[in-house]
């Protein structure tokens, strides 16, 4: 994998995160308003916030925290390291 492909993959992961974050914030804010107006005694809005938030968190971690671990190049390096250990 060349430098361009690695950079393109990182940019794609960041774009995926932002494309998921913006609707997450807007829709959940709208749902929170509806929840506050219609049924303020039961906060059902926390269910979509939590479960959709898991997906947003996964995209964030993949785009900004674990960039190298999620790549194919990392996998190939680890396979080479394991093969070296086995050959000793």
N, C-alpha and C positions, 0 to 999 in steps of 0.2 A: 504494500500500500504506500503510495507516494504522499508527499507533503500536502498536495492539493486535496487528495481524497480524505486525508485525516482532518484537514481544516474544514472541508465541506461537511464531514460527519459531525464535527463539534458544533458548527453553525446550525445544522439541521436539528440537533438535539436541543439547542437553546431556543430555536424557533418553535419547536414542538412544545416546550415548556411554556413559553409566552402565549402561544395559541390556546393552551389549555388554561392558563392562569386567568386571562382576561374574562372569558365566559364564566369561569368558576366564581370570580368576585362579583360580577354583575348579576348573574342568575341567583346566587345565594343571597345577595343583598335584597333582591326583589322578593325572594321567598321569605326572608326574614321579616320584611314589611307586611307581607300577606299574613304570615304567622302571627305577628303582633296584633294585627287588626282582627283577624277571624277567630283565633283561638289562643289568647295570651296565656292561658293556664297550662297548656301543653306545648312545649317547644319541639315539635316534630322536625323543624328545620335543621336541627343538629344532626339528624341521620344523613341527609345528603351532604351536608358540610363535612362530616367525618369521612364517609365512604368515598366521596369524590376527592376529598383532600388527600386520601391515601395515593390516588393516582397522580395528583399534582405533586405530591412529595416525591414520588418515584421519578417523575420527569425532572424535577429539580436536582435530585441526587445524581441522576445520570448525566445531566447537562453541566453541572458545576462542581460536584464533589468527586465522583468516581469516574472522571473522564477516561482515564487510561485503563482502568480495570474493565470497563465495558467494551473495549475495542478488541478487534480480532488480533491485532499486533501483540497485545498483552498475552493473549491465549497462546500464540505461537512462541513467545519468549518463555513462557512457563513450561510448555511442552519441551522446548530445547533444554531448559534447566533440568527437568526431570529425566530426560534421556541421558544427560551428562552424569547425573547421580547414579543412574542404573549401570552405566558403562564403567564406573570406577570399581 
